[in-house]
Amino acid sequence: MSARTLLLAAAACAVLGGAVTEVTAADAAARPAAPKIPPSVRLGKCKLTLGTPYLWRDFMPIVAKPGPDGGSPLYTTCELVIDNSAGAKAVRFSWSAVVRDEAGKEHPLAVQGKKAVVPAHKTSRIRIVDRNGPYLKAGSTCTLILKIVTPGGKVHRLRAKPTPIQATH
């Protein structure tokens, strides 16, 4: 940051009542990186891929369980594709889901502890549907994340693309 830029920023902060902090590249590198969550995972020869979710809140005149803003809880739908077409044996796992809001907070969805079995040489689709999510702001963006647990206890996570929350009026 140049001396002139720092002086202008300090003057603006003095007027607005804030503080100036310079973050160097070394400071940024010292921060722990958020774990990368891939959009698909492999369980042996089986590939699990999360589709694009549709997230919305209902603001129609009659809403069951309205929140403080009068809207419904978050509704979530998404498809999980399980391609075991190259697998010689069935794949078993359990799964649960969360939505991560813009602040990074994870909110569990009601679709917890579900189990799946996909036969060898088959492709299956699981429709993920939750109608009782958190009361996140319509228009904000969140990310659907699945936690996959194999019978041996190995945990995998996969995520959908960040998606804006729609509103129905």
ABEGO torsion letter per residue (X at the ends): XBAAAAAAAAAAAAAAGBBBBBBBAAAAAABBBBBBBBABBBBEABBBBBBBBBBBBBABABBBGBBAAGBBBBBBBBBBBBBAAABABBBBBBBBBBBBBAAGBBBBBABBGBBBBBBBGBBBBBBBBBAABBBBBBGBBBBBBBBBBBAAGBBBBBBBBBBBBBBBX
